[in-house]
Structures are given as structure tokens and as C-alpha cells.
Amino acid sequence: MKPSQRYLQDSNLMMEFRNAYVELINHAYAVPTGLTLTVLKAAPGVSQSEWTRLYSEVSQAAGAAASAYPRYGGTFTLRNAAYIMNNVDPVANWQMSIQDPQQLEPTTVVSTVEAAISRSRQASVEAAERESGLTGLLAAFLRWPSNLREAVGPDRSAQRTAAGVIGILGQILVGIVASLLAAGLIAGGVALWGTVF
């Protein structure tokens, strides 16, 4: 997969999480549970089955987006009188914003994910610009052995081993072709230099 496509795929995964999360929050309201604590619950008029469905959609979207978010977004350190939590990822820890919205506010989850989406889209645009032309063609040629291993997947050991062998042979071939291409360019440059001067 081209880097621009991967960045765009990451953006789409994070956008699906953001949309599902906002939909859940739009169907929630704060319920006091103590002196200063609140939790978010299903808003009046929202059935428990609808709340469960929305919650499940956010969970599934968070699972898919959890691997994409760290490439573009950061983590938080949350502090209160009782504890300190380091490396809080707003996608992986989104339930915290439901169980303790004063600690991790829903607006913080949405804004940080939106910033990560913007960074991944910008990375996709920049990568698409680099992928065009001769440089992009050469990069795609050099990238194909790793794409082959990735396409096989981690769960198929026999196929992955075969892809690994083919990938190694491919890398040797890529090295040979790259060396020949570099030698040809150098020889062409020397010949051009000799004819001009």
C-alpha cells in the first residue's frame, strides 16, 4: 500500500471513531454520582438498547482507530487529588470520558482526534506529491517486498515464510537493479561530462 493510501486509511479510521463517539455523546447527559463526580448516561428518551448499540459502535471504531491514532496524536497525563495517570490515549481510553468526564472531557477527546485526523490527511497529501513521478515509481519498486510480506498477514506462517523467501529474493533483485540503475546514471553522467567538456 502506498504511504498516501495508508495515511488516508488511518484518517478514515479515526474519522469513524470521531463520528461514532460524537453520536454517543449527543445521546448522553451527565448524572451526578457523588459530591463532585458525574458520569455520562443515556439521555432521557434514549432506550438502553440504543445506548448499548451506540456504545458498541464507539468500541468497535476505537479498536480500529487505536493503532492509527498514535502515529499522529499524543497522550495526556491526568492528575487529580487521588491519582496520576500517564500516557492516556484519548482513543484507547475513551470510556474514561464517559465514566469520569471531569477528568477527560469529551471535548478534549474530539479535539485531539480531529487534530490527528488533520495531520494524517496532510501527511497523505504530502506523500501523494512525493509518489508521483520517477521518485515515486522507484520508491514503489523498492517497497514491494515489504508490501508482499504485509499482504500475506501474520496468521499464515507457511505463506508468510514463502513470502519472506520471495521478499528476500526480491530485495536482492531490487538491490541489483538499483545498483545497475545507479551505475547507468553515473556512466551516463560521466559520458555527458566527457562530451560537454
C-alpha positions as CSV (number, residue, x, y, z in Angstrom):
1,M,0.0,0.0,0.0
2,K,1.3,3.4,-0.9
3,P,2.1,5.7,2.1
4,S,-0.5,8.2,0.9
5,Q,-3.2,5.5,0.9
6,R,-2.1,4.3,4.4
7,Y,-2.3,7.8,5.8
8,L,-5.8,8.3,4.2
9,Q,-6.9,4.9,5.6
10,D,-5.7,6.0,9.1
11,S,-7.6,9.3,8.7
12,N,-10.8,7.4,7.8
13,L,-10.4,5.0,10.8
14,M,-10.0,8.0,13.1
15,M,-12.9,9.8,11.5
16,E,-15.2,6.8,12.0
17,F,-14.2,6.8,15.7
18,R,-14.8,10.5,16.0
19,N,-18.3,10.3,14.4
20,A,-19.4,7.3,16.5
21,Y,-18.1,9.0,19.6
22,V,-19.9,12.3,18.9
23,E,-23.1,10.4,18.2
24,L,-22.8,8.6,21.6
25,I,-22.1,11.9,23.4
26,N,-25.0,13.6,21.7
27,H,-27.2,10.9,23.2
28,A,-25.8,11.3,26.7
29,Y,-26.3,13.5,29.7
30,A,-24.3,14.0,33.0
31,V,-25.6,12.2,36.1
32,P,-24.2,13.2,39.5
33,T,-22.9,10.2,41.4
34,G,-21.4,11.9,44.5
35,L,-20.4,15.3,45.8
36,T,-18.4,16.3,42.7
37,L,-18.4,13.2,40.5
38,T,-20.6,12.7,37.4
39,V,-20.9,10.0,34.8
40,L,-22.5,10.2,31.4
41,K,-25.5,8.0,30.9
42,A,-28.2,7.6,28.2
43,A,-30.2,10.8,27.8
44,P,-33.9,10.7,28.6
45,G,-35.8,9.2,25.6
46,V,-32.8,7.1,24.6
47,S,-33.5,3.4,25.1
48,Q,-31.0,1.1,26.8
49,S,-30.7,-0.9,23.6
50,E,-30.0,2.3,21.5
51,W,-27.4,3.3,24.1
52,T,-25.8,-0.1,24.0
53,R,-25.7,0.0,20.2
54,L,-24.0,3.4,20.2
55,Y,-21.6,2.3,22.9
56,S,-20.7,-0.8,20.9
57,E,-20.1,1.2,17.7
58,V,-17.7,3.5,19.5
59,S,-15.9,0.5,21.0
60,Q,-15.5,-1.1,17.6
61,A,-14.4,2.2,15.9
62,A,-11.9,2.8,18.8
63,G,-10.4,-0.7,18.3
64,A,-9.8,0.0,14.6
65,A,-8.5,3.6,15.2
66,A,-6.3,2.8,18.2
67,S,-3.4,1.7,16.1
68,A,-3.7,4.7,13.8
69,Y,-4.0,7.5,16.4
70,P,-0.5,7.2,18.0
71,R,1.1,8.0,14.6
72,Y,-0.5,11.4,14.5
73,G,-1.7,12.3,18.0
74,G,-0.3,12.4,21.5
75,T,-1.2,11.2,25.0
76,F,-2.1,13.1,28.2
77,T,-1.1,13.0,31.9
78,L,-4.2,13.3,34.0
79,R,-3.9,14.4,37.6
80,N,-6.4,14.7,40.5
81,A,-6.1,14.5,44.3
82,A,-6.2,10.7,44.3
83,Y,-4.1,9.6,41.4
84,I,-1.9,10.5,38.4
85,M,-2.4,8.7,35.1
86,N,0.3,8.9,32.5
87,N,0.1,8.2,28.7
88,V,-3.7,8.4,28.5
89,D,-4.6,7.9,24.8
90,P,-7.9,9.5,24.1
91,V,-8.9,6.8,21.6
92,A,-7.9,3.8,23.6
93,N,-9.2,5.4,26.8
94,W,-12.4,7.0,25.5
95,Q,-14.5,5.2,28.2
96,M,-12.8,7.4,30.8
97,S,-14.6,10.4,29.3
98,I,-17.9,8.6,29.9
99,Q,-17.1,7.3,33.4
100,D,-15.2,10.5,34.6
101,P,-15.9,13.4,32.2
102,Q,-14.4,15.9,34.5
103,Q,-11.0,14.1,34.3
104,L,-11.1,13.5,30.5
105,E,-13.6,15.8,28.9
106,P,-15.4,14.7,25.8
107,T,-14.4,17.9,24.0
108,T,-10.8,17.0,24.6
109,V,-11.3,13.6,23.0
110,V,-12.9,15.1,20.0
111,S,-10.5,18.0,19.5
112,T,-7.4,15.8,19.8
113,V,-8.7,13.2,17.4
114,E,-9.7,15.9,14.9
115,A,-6.1,17.3,15.1
116,A,-4.8,13.8,14.5
117,I,-7.1,13.4,11.5
118,S,-5.9,16.7,10.1
119,R,-2.2,15.6,10.5
120,S,-2.9,12.3,8.7
121,R,-4.7,14.0,5.9
122,Q,-1.8,16.4,5.5
123,A,0.7,13.5,5.5
124,S,-1.4,11.8,2.8
125,V,-1.4,14.9,0.6
126,E,2.4,15.3,1.0
127,A,3.0,11.6,0.4
128,A,0.9,11.7,-2.8
129,E,3.0,14.6,-4.1
130,R,6.2,12.5,-3.4
131,E,4.7,9.4,-5.0
132,S,4.2,11.0,-8.4
133,G,6.9,10.9,-11.0
134,L,10.1,8.9,-11.2
135,T,10.9,9.1,-7.5
136,G,7.5,7.6,-6.6
137,L,8.0,4.8,-9.1
138,L,11.4,4.0,-7.7
139,A,10.1,4.1,-4.1
140,A,7.2,1.8,-5.1
141,F,9.7,-0.7,-6.6
142,L,11.8,-0.6,-3.5
143,R,8.8,-1.0,-1.3
144,W,7.2,-4.1,-2.9
145,P,9.0,-6.8,-0.8
146,S,7.6,-5.4,2.4
147,N,4.2,-5.0,0.8
148,L,4.3,-8.7,-0.2
149,R,5.0,-9.8,3.4
150,E,2.3,-7.5,4.7
151,A,-0.2,-8.8,2.3
152,V,0.3,-12.3,3.4
153,G,-0.5,-11.4,7.0
154,P,0.8,-12.6,10.4
155,D,-1.6,-15.5,10.9
156,R,-0.4,-17.7,8.0
157,S,3.0,-19.0,8.9
158,A,3.7,-21.2,5.8
159,Q,2.6,-18.5,3.4
160,R,4.4,-15.9,5.4
161,T,7.6,-17.9,5.3
162,A,7.2,-18.3,1.5
163,A,6.6,-14.6,1.2
164,G,9.6,-14.0,3.3
165,V,11.8,-16.0,1.0
166,I,10.3,-14.3,-2.1
167,G,10.7,-11.0,-0.3
168,I,14.4,-11.7,0.4
169,L,14.9,-12.7,-3.3
170,G,13.0,-9.6,-4.3
171,Q,15.2,-7.4,-2.1
172,I,18.3,-8.9,-3.7
173,L,16.8,-8.3,-7.1
174,V,15.8,-4.7,-6.1
175,G,19.4,-4.2,-4.8
176,I,20.9,-5.5,-8.1
177,V,18.5,-3.4,-10.2
178,A,19.1,-0.3,-8.1
179,S,22.9,-0.8,-8.4
180,L,22.6,-1.2,-12.1
181,L,20.4,1.9,-12.4
182,A,22.9,3.9,-10.2
183,A,25.8,2.6,-12.3
184,G,24.0,3.5,-15.5
185,L,23.2,7.0,-14.3
186,I,26.8,7.5,-13.2
187,A,28.1,6.2,-16.5
188,G,25.7,8.4,-18.4
189,G,26.8,11.4,-16.3
190,V,30.5,10.7,-17.0
191,A,29.8,10.3,-20.7
192,L,27.8,13.5,-20.8
193,W,30.6,15.3,-18.9
194,G,33.2,14.0,-21.4
195,T,31.2,15.1,-24.4
196,V,30.4,18.6,-23.0
197,F,33.9,19.4,-21.7
